[in-house]
Amino acid sequence: MKMKILQFCYKPPYPTYDGGSMAMHSLTEGFLNNSVQVKVLAFNSRKHPCKVENLPETYVNETGFETVFVDLDIKPIPAFEAWICGESYHVKRFINSEMKRKLRDILKKEEFDIVQFESVFLTPYVPIVRKYSKAKVVLRAPNIENKIWKRIHKSTGNPLKKMYLKHLALTLERYELDHMNDYDAVFPITDLDAEYFRKNGFRKLCKGLPFGIDTPEIISDVLEEKNTIFHIGSMDWFPNEQGIKWFLNECWDKIKALCPDAEAYFAGRKMPQYLLDNRQEGVHMIGEVDDSIRFMTSKQIMVVPLLSGSGIRVKIIEAMSIGKTVVATSVAAEGIMYENGKNIIIANTPDEFAQAIKHCFDDQEYCKSIGKEAAKLIAEKYNTNKIARQLLDMYEQMISK
């Protein structure tokens, strides 16, 4: 009898417009390719809108795809109330009566072996699963969320903003620690994050399991533009915006001083207007692109100047899979099984970014070798079906107990 999984998602996993959706959809694909029955239930919001009627019929039929619209917009009064009450506003935003009803109805109608939660923000729904299903309840943690907000808090200068960010980080941390044992198992996206759960008292099955990717087909009609760097990422995710601001303000002039011919291209959905209006020499703000692989193929070096974040940056994995050389901060590369100087270049200061890019431009063979080793690493360690199979093997052990 086929295993049956309910994949409970904090936003639509398809279409795959950012790293978070790619990570969720990767497992959906892996489950289906391993002959598992999957149903996808997702939050639909103004920030991440999805019309089921616009999705491929095959996908909808294979996944029984359903969404519930929930207003996840940040509102000052509820945010202030959460602050006064010492509650996590991140989590509170996701509590919705219509989603509770939909989840309850699905569990009454269908039996599942596993209910896979795709974010700690959805934890308030665990009691509903316990009440209406015998399924094992699993957290697939894409990030340690409080770690992201601690890093954002640390790098913020505004005193009032810093105080509020500290509240967000601490209330979220308290919630994560208080509720981690609500789950039967936790599968973070990195070994580092798995160690965090174990160190903080999670005593059940916990194993890091990376994001999987199918190596994209080579686009032969696109030529790589020399002496170009690029970044691609959703700019409605604060760490991306924060990192690009830092890179443009602190790194770009140093890079241009060493590499006068350098050109930088920045792509991503929901690019803020002030970035689109940037007029620095050699900087090109593209905004959203139709084909991320085609865009990345046309440029030489990816830069990922993240100062905050957690988990795995999916766009780094995607770029490495097509043989791109990546220059990234330690935070950006966190969780990737890399070797600095072999399959990625780590740079944490403006001078290190400038020197790394100059080295790559001056020594094209060195640059190509980094990209080749990167593609080799991804093919060996981040295959979609292999990762899904590893997870399913653990699910089978859980179900059989």
C-alpha positions in Angstrom: 0.0 0.0 0.0 1.3 3.4 -1.0 2.5 5.8 1.7 0.3 8.9 1.9 1.7 12.3 2.9 0.0 15.6 3.6 2.4 18.4 2.9 1.3 21.5 4.8 2.9 24.6 3.4 3.3 28.2 4.7 3.0 29.5 1.1 2.3 27.9 -2.3 5.2 25.6 -3.3 4.3 26.0 -7.0 5.0 27.8 -9.2 8.6 27.9 -7.9 9.3 31.6 -7.8 11.8 31.7 -4.9 14.1 29.4 -2.8 11.4 28.5 -0.2 8.9 27.4 -2.9 11.7 25.5 -4.7 12.6 23.6 -1.5 9.1 22.5 -0.9 8.3 21.6 -4.5 11.5 19.6 -4.7 10.2 17.2 -2.0 6.8 17.1 -3.7 8.5 16.0 -6.9 10.7 13.6 -5.1 7.7 12.0 -3.3 5.8 11.6 -6.6 8.8 10.1 -8.4 9.1 7.6 -5.6 5.4 6.5 -6.0 4.1 8.2 -2.9 0.7 9.7 -2.7 0.9 13.4 -1.8 -1.6 16.1 -1.0 -0.6 19.7 -0.8 -2.4 22.3 1.4 -0.9 25.8 1.4 -1.5 29.3 2.7 -2.4 31.8 0.0 -1.7 35.4 0.7 -1.2 38.8 -1.0 2.5 38.4 -0.6 2.5 35.0 -2.2 -0.7 34.8 -4.4 -1.7 31.7 -6.2 -4.6 30.9 -8.5 -5.2 27.1 -8.6 -6.9 27.5 -12.0 -3.6 28.8 -13.5 -1.6 25.8 -12.4 -0.9 22.8 -14.6 -3.8 20.4 -14.4 -1.4 17.4 -13.9 0.2 19.1 -10.9 -3.2 19.9 -9.3 -4.5 16.3 -9.9 -1.3 14.6 -8.6 -1.2 16.7 -5.4 -4.9 17.4 -4.7 -3.6 20.9 -4.4 -5.7 23.2 -2.2 -5.1 26.7 -0.7 -6.8 28.9 1.8 -6.4 32.6 1.5 -5.1 34.1 4.8 -4.3 37.8 5.3 -0.7 37.6 6.4 0.0 41.3 6.0 1.8 42.9 8.9 -0.6 45.1 10.9 0.5 47.6 13.6 -2.2 47.0 16.2 -1.9 43.1 16.3 1.9 43.5 16.2 1.7 45.8 19.2 -0.7 43.5 21.0 1.7 40.6 20.5 4.6 42.7 21.8 2.7 43.7 25.0 1.6 40.1 25.6 5.1 38.7 24.9 3.8 36.5 22.0 5.4 35.7 18.7 3.8 37.8 16.1 5.4 35.7 13.4 3.5 32.7 14.6 0.3 34.5 15.5 -0.2 35.8 11.9 -0.6 32.2 10.7 -3.4 31.3 13.1 -6.6 31.3 11.1 -10.1 29.8 11.6 -10.7 29.0 7.9 -7.4 27.2 7.7 -8.2 25.2 10.8 -11.5 24.2 9.3 -9.9 23.2 6.0 -7.2 21.1 7.7 -9.8 19.5 9.9 -12.1 18.6 7.0 -9.2 17.1 5.0 -8.1 14.9 8.0 -11.7 13.7 8.5 -12.0 12.8 4.8 -8.6 11.2 4.2 -6.1 9.1 6.1 -2.4 10.0 6.0 0.7 8.3 7.2 2.7 11.5 7.6 1.7 15.2 8.0 4.7 17.2 7.0 4.8 20.8 8.3 7.0 23.1 6.2 7.5 25.8 8.8 7.6 26.3 12.5 5.1 29.1 12.0 2.4 26.4 11.3 3.0 24.7 14.7 -0.4 25.9 16.2 -2.1 23.5 13.8 -0.4 20.4 15.3 -3.2 19.8 17.9 -5.7 19.5 15.0 -3.6 16.8 13.4 -3.3 15.0 16.7 -7.1 15.1 17.2 -8.2 14.1 13.8 -5.4 11.8 12.5 -3.1 9.0 13.5 -0.4 10.3 11.2 3.1 11.0 12.4 3.7 14.8 12.6 6.9 16.0 11.2 8.6 19.4 10.9 10.6 20.1 7.8 12.5 23.1 9.0 13.9 25.3 6.2 15.5 27.7 8.7 16.1 28.3 12.4 13.8 31.3 12.2 14.9 33.0 15.4 18.5 32.8 14.3 17.6 34.9 11.2 15.9 37.6 13.3 18.8 37.7 15.9 21.2 38.4 13.1 19.0 41.1 11.6 18.7 42.6 15.1 22.4 42.5 15.6 23.1 44.4 12.3 20.4 47.1 12.8 21.5 50.5 13.9 18.1 52.2 14.6 17.5 51.9 18.4 13.7 51.6 18.2 13.8 49.2 15.4 16.6 47.2 17.2 14.4 47.0 20.3 11.4 45.6 18.3 13.6 43.2 16.4 15.0 41.9 19.7 11.4 41.2 20.8 10.6 39.4 17.6 13.7 37.2 17.9 13.3 36.4 21.5 9.6 35.6 21.4 10.1 33.4 18.3 13.0 31.6 19.9 10.9 30.9 23.0 8.1 29.6 20.9 10.4 27.4 18.8 12.0 25.9 21.9 8.8 25.4 23.8 7.1 23.6 20.9 9.8 21.7 19.1 8.8 18.5 21.0 5.2 18.8 19.6 6.6 16.9 16.6 7.5 13.3 16.2 10.5 14.1 14.1 12.3 17.2 12.8 14.2 17.2 9.5 16.1 20.6 9.2 17.6 21.5 5.9 21.2 21.4 7.3 23.2 19.3 9.8 24.0 22.6 11.6 20.3 23.3 12.2 19.7 19.7 13.3 22.5 20.1 15.9 20.6 23.2 17.1 17.5 21.2 17.8 19.4 18.5 19.5 21.3 20.9 21.7 18.1 22.6 22.8 16.3 19.5 23.9 14.8 17.7 21.0 15.1 14.0 21.9 13.3 12.3 19.0 14.4 11.6 15.4 16.3 14.6 14.0 18.5 14.6 10.9 19.7 17.3 8.5 18.4 16.7 5.0 19.4 19.2 2.3 17.5 20.7 -0.5 17.4 18.6 -3.7 17.7 19.9 -7.2 17.5 18.3 -10.7 20.5 19.6 -12.7 19.0 22.1 -15.3 19.6 21.5 -19.0 22.5 23.5 -20.4 21.3 26.5 -22.3 23.6 26.4 -25.4 22.3 29.6 -27.1 23.4 31.9 -24.2 27.0 33.2 -24.1 28.6 34.1 -20.7 29.5 37.8 -20.5 33.0 38.1 -19.1 33.8 40.3 -16.1 30.2 40.2 -14.9 28.9 39.4 -11.5 25.3 38.8 -10.5 22.9 38.3 -7.7 19.4 36.8 -7.9 16.9 36.5 -5.0 13.5 37.6 -3.9 13.9 41.1 -2.5 10.8 40.9 -0.3 13.0 38.7 2.0 14.7 41.1 4.3 18.1 39.4 4.4 18.5 39.7 0.6 17.7 43.4 0.6 19.9 44.0 3.6 22.8 42.1 1.9 22.5 44.0 -1.4 22.4 47.4 0.3 25.6 46.5 2.2 27.3 45.2 -1.0 26.4 48.3 -3.0 27.4 50.7 -0.2 30.5 48.9 1.1 31.9 46.6 -1.6 31.1 47.9 -5.1 33.5 50.9 -5.2 36.4 48.6 -4.0 35.5 46.1 -6.7 35.4 48.8 -9.4 38.8 50.2 -8.2 40.4 46.8 -8.7 38.3 45.7 -11.7 37.3 48.8 -13.8 35.6 46.7 -16.4 33.3 44.9 -13.9 29.6 45.0 -14.4 27.0 43.9 -11.8 23.5 42.7 -12.5 20.9 42.3 -9.8 17.7 40.3 -10.4 14.8 39.3 -8.2 11.1 39.7 -7.7 9.7 42.7 -5.8 12.8 44.8 -6.1 12.4 48.0 -4.1 12.1 51.2 -6.1 15.2 52.8 -4.4 17.3 49.9 -5.7 15.7 50.1 -9.2 16.7 53.8 -9.1 20.4 53.0 -8.3 22.7 54.8 -10.7 26.1 53.6 -9.5 28.6 53.1 -12.4 28.4 49.5 -13.7 25.3 48.5 -11.7 22.3 47.2 -13.5 19.0 46.6 -11.6 17.0 44.1 -13.6 14.2 43.2 -11.3 12.2 40.0 -11.9 13.4 37.8 -14.7 11.3 35.2 -16.6 14.0 32.5 -16.7 16.5 32.5 -13.8 18.7 29.8 -15.3 19.0 31.8 -18.6 19.9 34.9 -16.6 22.5 33.1 -14.4 24.0 31.3 -17.5 24.6 34.7 -19.1 26.7 36.0 -16.2 30.1 34.9 -14.8 30.2 35.1 -11.0 27.4 34.9 -8.4 27.8 37.1 -5.3 25.7 36.3 -2.2 26.5 39.0 0.4 24.1 37.8 3.1 24.6 39.2 6.6 21.7 37.3 8.2 19.7 34.2 7.4 19.6 30.5 8.2 19.2 27.2 6.4 20.4 26.7 2.8 20.3 29.4 0.2 18.6 27.6 -2.6 19.7 30.0 -5.3 23.3 29.2 -4.5 22.6 25.5 -5.0 20.9 26.3 -8.3 23.8 28.4 -9.5 26.4 25.8 -8.5 24.4 23.1 -10.3 25.0 24.9 -13.6 28.7 25.4 -12.9 28.7 29.0 -11.7 31.5 30.3 -9.5 29.9 31.6 -6.3 31.5 34.2 -4.0 29.5 34.3 -0.7 29.6 35.2 2.9 29.9 32.5 5.5 26.3 33.2 6.5 25.1 32.7 2.9 27.0 29.4 2.5 26.0 28.1 5.9 24.7 24.5 5.6 26.2 23.8 2.2 28.8 21.0 2.2 31.4 23.2 0.5 35.2 23.5 0.6 36.3 27.1 0.5 38.6 27.7 -2.5 37.6 24.4 -4.2 33.8 24.7 -5.0 33.0 28.1 -3.6 34.8 31.2 -2.4 34.0 32.7 1.0 34.3 36.5 1.4 33.1 38.3 4.6 34.5 41.8 4.1 34.4 44.3 1.3 38.2 43.8 0.7 37.7 40.0 0.5 34.9 40.3 -2.0 37.0 42.7 -4.1 40.1 40.4 -4.0 38.0 37.3 -4.8 36.4 38.8 -7.8 39.7 40.2 -9.1 41.3 36.8 -8.7 38.5 35.2 -10.8 38.6 37.8 -13.5 42.4 37.7 -13.7 42.6 33.9 -13.7 39.8 32.5 -15.8 41.0 28.9 -15.4 40.8 29.2 -11.6 37.3 30.6 -11.9 36.2 27.8 -14.2 37.6 25.2 -11.9 35.6 26.5 -9.0 32.4 26.3 -11.1 33.2 22.8 -12.3 33.8 21.5 -8.7 30.6 23.2 -7.6 28.5 21.4 -10.3 30.2 18.1 -9.3 29.3 18.7 -5.6 25.6 19.4 -6.3 25.2 16.4 -8.6 26.7 14.1 -5.9 25.0 15.5 -2.8 21.8 17.3 -3.8 19.9 15.0 -6.1 16.1 15.5 -5.7 15.1 11.8 -5.9 17.9 10.6 -3.6 17.1 13.1 -0.9 13.4 12.3 -1.1 14.2 8.6 -0.9 16.4 9.2 2.3 13.4 11.0 3.9 10.9 8.3 2.8 13.2 5.6 4.3 13.0 7.4 7.7 9.3 7.8 7.3 8.8 4.1 6.7 10.7 3.4 9.9 8.6 5.8 11.8 5.3 4.3 10.5 6.4 0.7 11.2 6.9 1.4 14.9 
